[in-house]
Amino acid sequence: MPIRKLEQIVHELDARDFRIHMAGPPYVVEMLRRNLDHDFRYFTLTAIVLFGLTMAALFRSVRLFVGMLCTCVSAVLLTLLIESLLGHKIGILTVNLGTIVFMVALSHLVYMTFNWQTLADRSHRLGKESPDLAADARRLTFPPSFWSMVCASLGFASLLMVQAKPLRELGFGGVLGTILAFTCAYLMYPAFLRWAIPRKSKLVGLEPTHAFWSRRFPLLSFGVILLSIGLGFGLSGVNTDPSLLDYFKPAQSCATDWKS
């Protein structure tokens, strides 16, 4: 590419007392493309590693971990595939769309798995084994999960009414990703629940008087609140140009006039 060749020339001619700087629209576009590609890869990888391993440690099942990973990744890839087929490209605000879809899909799986484990523990205590715990968990989780998907879709759909193109792109991708995350969660994941073997969990099926849950942590809670407030003051020091609120002004587009 011409940009890479020019960068190589600049690197060869660059010296301590002679600096060459590149500028111009083609160079800016190339830098944006590289940053978007970098953020897209690392945001998605971070979501998979952190939250995938957390679920594996929480439910202590390799089969459930594989099921969650396959379902969430399928939702992400399907969203990107359909976006590509519809002619939508990854923009400035949709660079973390993969992370958003991954997390939305994971939220459905967490609640479904929790209900599955709770039903398994309840059946074990009562001595009545359910013929299909996965179907019971899916049926129990479906109504709140469905309305959660509707609310999230409406939130993203509100961005379709703004004039800023990046926000409209985020709104379209969010609506599409939310629907596909819900679809993948309820079409794919129950099969993995049937494959997995429920184990006696330390996180569910416990009485409210259990030693851990009956404890109160006032100092820890107070410390978390103070830390959150302290971090909140740092938001005032964030330098954003233009401000996010500028995108919502009447007759205002994403393009802003830069003044020297």
MILOBA-188364 format. One line per 4 residues: number of its first residue (from 1); their letters; for each residue x, y, z of N, C-alpha, C. Coordinates in Angstrom, 1 decimal, padded with zeros to 4 digits, m for minus. Layout:
REM MILOBA-188364
NUM = A = X Y Z X Y Z X Y Z | ...
REM end
This chain:
REM MILOBA-188364
1 = MPIR = 000.8 m001.2 000.0 000.0 000.0 000.0 000.9 001.3 000.0 | 000.4 002.4 m000.6 001.2 003.6 m000.7 001.5 004.1 000.7 | 000.6 004.0 001.7 000.8 004.5 003.0 002.0 003.8 003.7 | 002.0 002.5 003.5 003.1 001.7 004.2 004.4 002.0 003.5
5 = KLEQ = 004.4 002.2 002.2 005.7 002.5 001.5 006.2 003.9 002.0 | 005.2 004.8 002.1 005.6 006.2 002.6 006.1 006.1 004.1 | 005.5 005.3 004.9 006.0 005.1 006.3 007.3 004.5 006.3 | 007.6 003.6 005.4 009.0 003.0 005.4 010.0 004.1 005.0
9 = IVHE = 009.7 004.9 004.0 010.6 006.0 003.6 010.8 007.0 004.8 | 009.7 007.4 005.4 009.8 008.3 006.6 010.7 007.7 007.7 | 010.5 006.4 007.9 011.3 005.7 008.9 012.8 005.7 008.6 | 013.1 005.5 007.3 014.5 005.5 006.8 015.2 006.9 006.9
13 = LDAR = 014.4 007.9 006.6 014.9 009.3 006.6 014.9 010.0 007.9 | 014.1 009.4 008.8 013.9 010.1 010.1 015.2 010.1 010.9 | 015.6 011.2 011.5 016.8 011.3 012.3 016.4 012.1 013.6 | 017.5 012.2 014.5 017.2 012.9 015.7 017.0 014.4 015.5
17 = DFRI = 017.6 015.0 014.6 017.5 016.4 014.3 016.6 016.7 013.0 | 016.0 015.6 012.5 015.2 015.8 011.3 014.0 014.9 011.4 | 012.8 015.4 011.7 011.6 014.6 011.8 010.7 014.9 010.7 | 010.1 013.8 010.1 009.2 013.9 009.0 007.8 013.5 009.6
21 = HMAG = 006.8 014.2 009.3 005.4 013.9 009.8 004.5 013.8 008.6 | 003.7 012.8 008.6 002.7 012.6 007.5 001.4 013.2 007.9 | 000.7 013.7 006.9 m000.7 014.2 007.1 m001.5 014.0 005.8 | m002.7 014.5 005.9 m003.6 014.3 004.7 m004.7 013.3 004.9
25 = PPYV = m005.8 013.5 004.2 m007.0 012.5 004.4 m006.6 011.1 004.2 | m005.9 010.7 003.2 m005.6 009.2 003.0 m004.8 008.6 004.2 | m003.9 009.4 004.8 m003.2 008.9 006.0 m004.1 008.9 007.2 | m005.0 009.8 007.4 m005.9 009.8 008.5 m006.9 008.6 008.4
29 = VEML = m007.4 008.4 007.2 m008.3 007.3 007.0 m007.6 005.9 007.3 | m006.3 005.8 006.9 m005.6 004.6 007.1 m005.3 004.4 008.6 | m005.0 005.5 009.4 m004.8 005.4 010.8 m006.1 005.0 011.5 | m007.2 005.6 011.1 m008.5 005.2 011.6 m008.8 003.7 011.4
33 = RRNL = m008.5 003.2 010.2 m008.8 001.8 009.9 m007.9 000.9 010.8 | m006.7 001.3 011.0 m005.8 000.4 011.8 m006.3 000.4 013.3 | m006.7 001.6 013.8 m007.1 001.7 015.2 m008.4 000.9 015.4 | m009.3 001.0 014.4 m010.6 000.3 014.5 m010.3 m001.2 014.5
37 = DHDF = m009.4 m001.7 013.6 m009.1 m003.1 013.5 m008.5 m003.6 014.8 | m007.6 m002.7 015.4 m006.9 m003.1 016.6 m007.9 m003.2 017.8 | m008.8 m002.2 017.9 m009.8 m002.2 019.0 m010.8 m003.3 018.8 | m011.2 m003.6 017.6 m012.2 m004.7 017.4 m011.6 m006.0 017.8
41 = RYFT = m010.4 m006.3 017.5 m009.8 m007.5 017.8 m009.6 m007.7 019.3 | m009.0 m006.7 020.0 m008.7 m006.8 021.4 m009.9 m006.7 022.3 | m010.9 m005.9 021.9 m012.1 m005.8 022.7 m012.8 m007.1 022.7 | m013.0 m007.8 021.6 m013.6 m009.0 021.5 m012.8 m010.1 022.2
45 = LTAI = m011.5 m010.1 022.0 m010.7 m011.1 022.7 m010.8 m011.0 024.2 | m010.7 m009.8 024.7 m010.8 m009.5 026.1 m012.2 m010.0 026.7 | m013.2 m009.8 025.9 m014.6 m010.2 026.4 m014.6 m011.8 026.5 | m014.1 m012.4 025.5 m014.1 m013.9 025.4 m013.3 m014.5 026.6
49 = VLFG = m012.1 m013.9 026.8 m011.2 m014.5 027.8 m011.7 m014.2 029.2 | m012.0 m012.9 029.5 m012.4 m012.6 030.9 m013.8 m013.2 031.3 | m014.8 m013.0 030.5 m016.1 m013.5 030.8 m016.3 m014.9 030.6 | m015.6 m015.5 029.5 m015.7 m016.9 029.3 m015.1 m017.7 030.4
53 = LTMA = m013.9 m017.3 030.9 m013.3 m018.0 032.0 m014.0 m017.8 033.3 | m014.6 m016.6 033.5 m015.4 m016.4 034.7 m016.6 m017.4 034.8 | m017.2 m017.6 033.6 m018.4 m018.5 033.6 m017.9 m019.9 033.9 | m016.7 m020.3 033.3 m016.2 m021.6 033.5 m015.9 m021.8 035.0
57 = ALFR = m015.3 m020.9 035.7 m015.0 m021.0 037.1 m016.3 m021.0 037.9 | m017.3 m020.2 037.5 m018.5 m020.1 038.3 m019.3 m021.3 038.3 | m019.5 m021.9 037.1 m020.3 m023.1 037.0 m019.5 m024.4 037.0 | m018.2 m024.3 036.9 m017.3 m025.5 037.1 m017.7 m026.6 036.1
61 = SVRL = m017.9 m026.3 034.9 m018.3 m027.3 033.9 m017.6 m026.9 032.5 | m016.8 m027.8 032.0 m016.2 m027.5 030.7 m017.2 m027.5 029.6 | m018.2 m028.4 029.8 m019.3 m028.5 028.7 m020.1 m027.2 028.7 | m020.4 m026.6 029.8 m021.1 m025.3 029.8 m020.2 m024.2 029.3
65 = FVGM = m019.0 m024.3 029.6 m018.0 m023.2 029.1 m018.0 m023.3 027.5 | m017.9 m024.5 027.0 m017.9 m024.7 025.6 m019.2 m024.2 025.0 | m020.3 m024.5 025.6 m021.6 m024.1 025.1 m021.7 m022.6 025.1 | m021.3 m021.9 026.2 m021.4 m020.5 026.2 m020.5 m019.9 025.2
69 = LCTC = m019.3 m020.4 025.0 m018.4 m019.8 024.1 m018.9 m020.0 022.6 | m019.4 m021.2 022.3 m019.9 m021.4 021.0 m021.1 m020.5 020.7 | m022.0 m020.4 021.6 m023.2 m019.6 021.4 m022.9 m018.2 021.2 | m022.1 m017.6 022.1 m021.8 m016.2 022.1 m021.0 m015.8 020.8
73 = VSAV = m020.0 m016.7 020.5 m019.2 m016.4 019.3 m020.1 m016.6 018.0 | m021.0 m017.5 018.0 m021.9 m017.7 016.9 m022.8 m016.4 016.7 | m023.3 m015.9 017.8 m024.1 m014.7 017.7 m023.3 m013.5 017.2 | m022.0 m013.4 017.6 m021.1 m012.3 017.1 m020.9 m012.5 015.6
77 = LLTL = m020.5 m013.6 015.2 m020.1 m013.9 013.8 m021.3 m013.7 012.9 | m022.5 m014.2 013.4 m023.7 m014.1 012.6 m024.1 m012.6 012.4 | m023.9 m011.8 013.5 m024.2 m010.4 013.4 m023.3 m009.7 012.4 | m022.0 m010.0 012.4 m021.1 m009.4 011.5 m021.4 m009.8 010.1
81 = LIES = m021.7 m011.1 009.9 m022.0 m011.6 008.6 m023.2 m011.0 008.0 | m024.3 m010.9 008.7 m025.5 m010.2 008.2 m025.3 m008.7 007.9 | m024.5 m008.1 008.8 m024.2 m006.7 008.6 m023.4 m006.5 007.3 | m022.5 m007.4 007.0 m021.7 m007.4 005.8 m022.6 m007.6 004.6
85 = LLGH = m023.5 m008.6 004.7 m024.4 m008.9 003.5 m025.3 m007.7 003.2 | m025.7 m007.0 004.3 m026.5 m005.8 004.1 m025.8 m004.5 003.7 | m024.5 m004.7 003.6 m023.7 m003.5 003.1 m023.3 m002.6 004.2 | m023.4 m003.0 005.5 m023.0 m002.1 006.6 m021.6 m002.5 007.0
89 = KIGI = m020.7 m001.4 007.2 m019.3 m001.6 007.5 m019.1 m001.3 009.0 | m018.0 m001.8 009.6 m017.7 m001.4 010.9 m017.2 000.1 011.0 | m017.9 000.9 011.8 m017.6 002.3 011.9 m016.9 002.6 013.1 | m016.9 003.9 013.4 m016.1 004.4 014.6 m016.8 003.9 015.9
93 = LTVN = m018.1 003.9 016.0 m018.8 003.5 017.2 m019.2 002.1 017.2 | m019.1 001.4 016.1 m019.5 000.0 016.0 m018.3 m000.9 016.1 | m017.1 m000.4 016.4 m015.9 m001.2 016.5 m016.1 m002.2 017.6 | m016.8 m001.9 018.7 m017.0 m002.8 019.8 m018.3 m003.5 019.7
97 = LGTI = m018.9 m003.6 018.5 m020.2 m004.3 018.4 m020.0 m005.8 018.7 | m018.9 m006.4 018.4 m018.7 m007.8 018.8 m018.7 m008.0 020.3 | m018.1 m007.1 021.0 m018.2 m007.2 022.5 m019.6 m007.0 023.0 | m020.3 m006.1 022.4 m021.7 m005.8 022.9 m022.5 m007.1 022.7
101 = VFMV = m022.5 m007.6 021.5 m023.3 m008.8 021.2 m022.9 m010.0 022.1 | m021.6 m010.1 022.3 m021.1 m011.2 023.1 m021.6 m011.1 024.5 | m021.7 m009.9 025.1 m022.2 m009.7 026.4 m023.7 m009.9 026.5 | m024.4 m009.4 025.5 m025.8 m009.6 025.5 m026.2 m011.0 025.4
105 = ALSH = m025.5 m011.8 024.6 m025.8 m013.2 024.5 m025.4 m013.9 025.8 | m024.3 m013.5 026.4 m023.9 m014.1 027.6 m024.9 m013.9 028.8 | m025.5 m012.7 028.8 m026.5 m012.5 029.9 m027.7 m013.4 029.8 | m028.1 m013.8 028.6 m029.2 m014.8 028.5 m028.7 m016.2 029.0
109 = LVYM = m027.5 m016.5 028.7 m027.0 m017.8 029.1 m026.8 m017.9 030.6 | m026.3 m016.8 031.2 m026.1 m016.9 032.6 m027.4 m017.2 033.4 | m028.4 m016.4 033.0 m029.7 m016.6 033.7 m030.3 m018.0 033.5 | m030.2 m018.5 032.2 m030.7 m019.8 031.9 m029.9 m020.9 032.6
113 = TFNW = m028.6 m020.7 032.7 m027.8 m021.7 033.4 m028.1 m021.7 034.9 | m028.3 m020.5 035.5 m028.6 m020.4 036.9 m029.9 m021.1 037.2 | m030.9 m020.9 036.4 m032.2 m021.5 036.6 m032.1 m023.0 036.4 | m031.3 m023.4 035.5 m031.0 m024.9 035.2 m030.4 m025.5 036.5
117 = QTLA = m029.4 m024.8 037.1 m028.8 m025.4 038.2 m029.7 m025.4 039.4 | m030.5 m024.3 039.6 m031.5 m024.2 040.7 m032.5 m025.3 040.6 | m033.0 m025.5 039.4 m034.0 m026.6 039.2 m033.4 m028.0 039.5 | m032.1 m028.2 039.1 m031.5 m029.4 039.4 m031.3 m029.6 040.9
121 = DRSH = m030.9 m028.6 041.6 m030.8 m028.7 043.1 m032.1 m029.0 043.7 | m033.1 m028.3 043.3 m034.5 m028.5 043.8 m035.0 m029.9 043.6 | m034.8 m030.4 042.4 m035.2 m031.8 042.1 m034.4 m032.8 043.0 | m033.1 m032.5 043.2 m032.3 m033.4 044.0 m032.8 m033.4 045.5
125 = RLGK = m033.2 m032.2 046.0 m033.7 m032.1 047.4 m035.0 m032.8 047.5 | m035.9 m032.7 046.5 m037.3 m033.2 046.6 m037.3 m034.7 046.2 | m036.2 m035.2 045.6 m036.2 m036.5 045.1 m037.0 m036.8 043.9 | m037.3 m035.7 043.1 m038.1 m035.9 041.9 m037.2 m035.3 040.7
129 = ESPD = m036.7 m036.2 039.9 m035.8 m035.8 038.8 m036.7 m035.4 037.6 | m036.4 m034.2 037.1 m037.1 m033.7 035.9 m036.6 m034.5 034.7 | m037.5 m034.8 033.7 m037.0 m035.5 032.5 m036.2 m034.6 031.6 | m036.4 m033.3 031.7 m035.6 m032.4 030.8 m035.4 m031.1 031.5
133 = LAAD = m034.3 m031.0 032.2 m034.0 m029.8 033.0 m033.7 m028.6 032.0 | m033.1 m028.9 030.8 m032.8 m027.8 029.9 m034.1 m027.2 029.4 | m035.1 m028.0 029.1 m036.4 m027.4 028.6 m037.1 m026.6 029.7 | m037.0 m027.1 030.9 m037.6 m026.4 032.1 m036.9 m025.0 032.3
137 = ARRL = m035.6 m025.1 032.2 m034.8 m023.8 032.4 m035.1 m022.8 031.3 | m035.2 m023.3 030.1 m035.5 m022.4 028.9 m036.9 m021.8 029.1 | m037.9 m022.7 029.5 m039.2 m022.2 029.6 m039.3 m021.1 030.8 | m038.6 m021.4 031.8 m038.6 m020.4 033.0 m037.9 m019.1 032.7
141 = TFPP = m036.9 m019.2 031.9 m036.1 m018.0 031.6 m036.6 m017.2 030.4 | m037.4 m017.8 029.5 m037.8 m017.2 028.3 m038.5 m015.8 028.5 | m039.6 m015.8 029.3 m040.4 m014.5 029.4 m039.5 m013.3 029.8 | m038.8 m013.3 030.9 m038.0 m012.1 031.2 m036.9 m011.9 030.2
145 = SFWS = m036.3 m012.9 029.7 m035.3 m012.8 028.7 m035.8 m012.1 027.4 | m037.0 m012.5 027.0 m037.6 m011.9 025.8 m037.8 m010.4 026.0 | m038.4 m010.0 027.2 m038.7 m008.6 027.4 m037.4 m007.8 027.6 | m036.4 m008.5 028.1 m035.1 m007.8 028.2 m034.5 m007.5 026.8
149 = MVCA = m034.7 m008.5 025.9 m034.3 m008.3 024.5 m035.0 m007.2 023.8 | m036.4 m007.1 024.1 m037.2 m006.0 023.5 m036.7 m004.7 024.0 | m036.5 m004.5 025.3 m036.0 m003.2 025.8 m034.7 m002.8 025.3 | m033.8 m003.8 025.2 m032.4 m003.5 024.6 m032.6 m003.1 023.2
153 = SLGF = m033.4 m003.7 022.4 m033.6 m003.4 021.0 m034.2 m002.0 020.8 | m035.2 m001.7 021.7 m035.8 m000.3 021.6 m034.7 000.7 021.9 | m033.9 000.4 022.9 m032.8 001.4 023.2 m031.9 001.7 022.1 | m031.5 000.6 021.4 m030.6 000.8 020.2 m031.4 001.4 019.1
157 = ASLL = m032.7 001.0 018.9 m033.5 001.6 017.8 m033.7 003.1 018.0 | m033.6 003.6 019.2 m033.7 005.1 019.3 m032.6 005.8 018.7 | m031.4 005.2 018.5 m030.3 005.8 017.8 m030.5 005.9 016.3 | m031.5 005.2 015.8 m031.8 005.3 014.3 m032.4 006.6 013.9
161 = MVQA = m032.9 007.3 014.9 m033.6 008.6 014.6 m032.7 009.8 014.7 | m031.5 009.6 015.0 m030.5 010.8 015.1 m029.9 011.0 013.7 | m029.3 012.2 013.5 m028.7 012.5 012.2 m027.3 012.0 012.1 | m026.6 011.7 013.2 m025.2 011.3 013.1 m025.1 009.9 012.6
165 = KPLR = m024.4 009.7 011.5 m024.3 008.4 010.8 m023.7 007.3 011.7 | m022.6 007.6 012.5 m022.0 006.6 013.4 m023.0 006.1 014.4 | m023.8 007.0 014.9 m024.8 006.6 015.9 m025.9 005.7 015.3 | m026.3 006.1 014.0 m027.3 005.2 013.3 m026.7 003.8 013.1
169 = ELGF = m025.4 003.8 012.7 m024.8 002.5 012.5 m024.8 001.7 013.8 | m024.5 002.3 014.9 m024.5 001.6 016.2 m025.9 001.1 016.5 | m026.9 002.0 016.2 m028.3 001.6 016.5 m028.7 000.4 015.7 | m028.4 000.4 014.4 m028.7 m000.8 013.5 m028.0 m002.0 014.0
173 = GGVL = m026.7 m001.9 014.2 m025.9 m003.1 014.7 m026.4 m003.6 016.0 | m026.8 m002.7 016.9 m027.2 m003.1 018.2 m028.6 m003.8 018.2 | m029.5 m003.3 017.4 m030.8 m004.0 017.2 m030.6 m005.4 016.6 | m029.8 m005.5 015.5 m029.6 m006.7 014.9 m028.8 m007.7 015.8
177 = GTIL = m027.8 m007.2 016.5 m027.1 m008.1 017.4 m027.9 m008.5 018.6 | m028.7 m007.7 019.2 m029.6 m008.1 020.3 m030.5 m009.2 019.9 | m031.2 m009.0 018.7 m032.1 m010.1 018.3 m031.4 m011.4 018.0 | m030.2 m011.3 017.4 m029.5 m012.6 017.0 m028.9 m013.2 018.3
181 = AFTC = m028.5 m012.4 019.3 m028.0 m013.0 020.5 m029.1 m013.7 021.2 | m030.3 m013.2 021.3 m031.4 m013.9 021.9 m031.8 m015.2 021.1 | m031.8 m015.1 019.8 m032.1 m016.2 019.0 m031.1 m017.4 019.2 | m029.8 m017.0 019.1 m028.7 m018.0 019.3 m028.8 m018.6 020.7
185 = AYLM = m029.1 m017.8 021.7 m029.1 m018.3 023.1 m030.2 m019.4 023.3 | m031.4 m019.2 022.6 m032.5 m020.1 022.9 m032.5 m021.2 021.8 | m031.8 m021.1 020.8 m031.8 m022.2 019.8 m030.6 m023.1 020.0 | m029.5 m022.6 020.4 m028.2 m023.3 020.5 m027.9 m023.9 021.9
189 = YPAF = m028.1 m023.0 022.9 m027.6 m023.3 024.2 m028.3 m024.4 025.0 | m029.6 m024.6 024.8 m030.3 m025.7 025.5 m029.7 m027.1 025.2 | m029.2 m027.3 024.0 m028.5 m028.5 023.7 m027.3 m028.8 024.5 | m026.6 m027.7 024.9 m025.4 m027.9 025.7 m025.8 m028.1 027.2
193 = LRWA = m027.0 m027.6 027.6 m027.5 m027.8 028.9 m027.8 m029.3 029.1 | m028.4 m029.9 028.0 m028.7 m031.3 028.1 m027.5 m032.2 028.1 | m026.4 m031.7 027.5 m025.2 m032.4 027.4 m024.4 m032.3 028.8 | m024.6 m031.2 029.4 m023.8 m031.0 030.7 m024.5 m031.8 031.8
197 = IPRK = m023.7 m032.1 032.9 m024.2 m032.8 034.0 m024.3 m031.8 035.2 | m025.5 m031.6 035.8 m025.6 m030.6 036.9 m024.8 m031.1 038.1 | m024.1 m030.2 038.7 m023.4 m030.5 039.9 m023.9 m029.8 041.1 | m023.6 m030.3 042.3 m024.0 m029.6 043.5 m023.3 m028.3 043.6
201 = SKLV = m024.0 m027.2 043.5 m023.4 m025.9 043.4 m023.4 m025.2 044.8 | m022.3 m024.4 045.0 m022.2 m023.7 046.3 m022.9 m022.3 046.1 | m023.3 m022.0 044.9 m023.9 m020.6 044.7 m025.4 m020.6 044.6 | m026.0 m021.8 044.4 m027.5 m021.8 044.3 m028.0 m022.9 045.2
205 = GLEP = m029.3 m022.9 045.5 m029.9 m023.9 046.3 m029.6 m023.8 047.8 | m029.0 m022.6 048.2 m028.7 m022.4 049.6 m029.8 m021.7 050.3 | m029.9 m021.9 051.6 m030.9 m021.2 052.4 m030.4 m019.8 052.6 | m031.4 m018.8 052.8 m031.0 m017.5 053.0 m030.1 m017.3 054.3
209 = THAF = m030.2 m018.2 055.2 m029.5 m018.1 056.5 m028.1 m018.7 056.4 | m027.6 m019.0 055.2 m026.3 m019.5 055.1 m025.3 m018.5 055.6 | m024.2 m019.0 056.1 m023.2 m018.1 056.8 m022.7 m017.0 055.9 | m022.5 m017.3 054.7 m021.9 m016.3 053.8 m022.9 m015.2 053.5
213 = WSRR = m024.1 m015.7 053.1 m025.1 m014.7 052.6 m025.7 m013.9 053.8 | m025.7 m014.5 055.0 m026.2 m013.8 056.1 m025.3 m012.7 056.7 | m024.0 m012.7 056.2 m023.1 m011.7 056.7 m023.3 m010.4 056.0 | m023.0 m009.3 056.7 m023.1 m008.0 056.1 m021.7 m007.4 056.0
217 = FPLL = m021.4 m006.6 055.0 m020.1 m006.1 054.7 m020.2 m004.6 054.6 | m020.5 m003.9 055.7 m020.7 m002.4 055.6 m019.5 m001.7 055.2 | m018.3 m002.1 055.7 m017.1 m001.4 055.4 m016.7 m001.6 053.9 | m016.9 m002.8 053.4 m016.6 m003.1 052.0 m017.5 m002.3 051.1
221 = SFGV = m018.8 m002.3 051.5 m019.8 m001.6 050.7 m019.5 m000.1 050.7 | m019.2 000.4 051.8 m018.9 001.9 051.9 m017.6 002.2 051.1 | m016.6 001.3 051.1 m015.4 001.6 050.4 m015.7 001.6 048.9 | m016.5 000.6 048.4 m016.9 000.5 047.0 m017.6 001.8 046.6
225 = ILLS = m018.5 002.3 047.4 m019.3 003.5 047.1 m018.3 004.7 047.0 | m017.4 004.8 047.9 m016.5 006.0 047.9 m015.6 005.9 046.7 | m015.1 004.7 046.4 m014.3 004.5 045.2 m015.0 004.9 043.9 | m016.3 004.5 043.8 m017.1 004.8 042.6 m017.3 006.3 042.5
229 = IGLG = m017.5 007.0 043.7 m017.7 008.4 043.6 m016.4 009.1 043.2 | m015.3 008.7 043.8 m014.0 009.2 043.4 m013.7 009.1 041.9 | m014.0 007.9 041.4 m013.8 007.7 039.9 m014.7 008.5 039.1 | m015.9 008.8 039.6 m016.9 009.6 038.9 m016.4 011.0 038.7
233 = FGLS = m015.7 011.6 039.6 m015.1 012.9 039.5 m014.1 013.0 038.3 | m013.5 011.9 038.0 m012.6 011.9 036.9 m013.2 012.1 035.5 | m014.5 011.8 035.4 m015.2 012.0 034.2 m015.2 013.4 033.7 | m015.1 014.4 034.6 m015.1 015.8 034.2 m013.8 016.1 033.6
237 = GVNT = m012.8 015.3 033.8 m011.5 015.6 033.2 m011.3 015.0 031.8 | m012.3 014.2 031.3 m012.2 013.6 030.0 m012.3 014.6 028.9 | m011.3 014.6 028.0 m011.3 015.6 026.9 m011.9 015.0 025.7 | m013.2 015.4 025.4 m013.9 014.9 024.3 m014.1 016.0 023.3
241 = DPSL = m013.8 015.8 022.1 m013.9 016.9 021.0 m014.3 016.2 019.7 | m015.6 016.3 019.3 m016.7 017.1 020.0 m017.3 016.3 021.1 | m018.1 017.0 021.9 m018.9 016.4 023.0 m019.9 015.4 022.4 | m020.2 014.4 023.2 m021.2 013.4 022.7 m022.6 014.1 022.5
245 = LDYF = m022.9 015.1 023.3 m024.2 015.8 023.2 m024.3 016.6 021.9 | m023.1 016.9 021.3 m023.2 017.7 020.1 m023.8 016.9 018.9 | m023.8 015.5 019.1 m024.3 014.7 018.0 m025.9 014.8 018.0 | m026.5 015.2 019.1 m027.9 015.2 019.2 m028.5 016.6 019.0
249 = KPAQ = m027.7 017.6 018.6 m028.2 018.9 018.4 m028.9 018.9 017.1 | m030.0 019.8 017.0 m030.7 019.9 015.7 m029.8 020.3 014.5 | m030.1 019.7 013.4 m029.3 020.0 012.2 m027.8 019.9 012.4 | m027.4 019.0 013.2 m026.0 018.8 013.4 m025.5 017.5 012.9
253 = SCAT = m024.5 017.4 012.1 m024.0 016.1 011.6 m022.7 015.8 012.4 | m022.2 014.6 012.1 m021.0 014.2 012.8 m019.8 015.1 012.5 | m019.8 015.6 011.3 m018.7 016.4 010.9 m018.7 017.7 011.6 | m017.6 018.1 012.2 m017.5 019.4 012.9 m016.4 020.2 012.2
257 = DWKS = m016.6 021.5 012.4 m015.6 022.4 011.8 m014.4 022.6 012.8 | m013.3 022.2 012.3 m012.1 022.3 013.1 m011.5 023.7 012.9 | m011.2 024.3 014.0 m010.6 025.6 014.0 m009.2 025.6 014.6 | m008.3 026.2 013.9 m006.9 026.2 014.4 m006.8 027.4 015.4
REM end
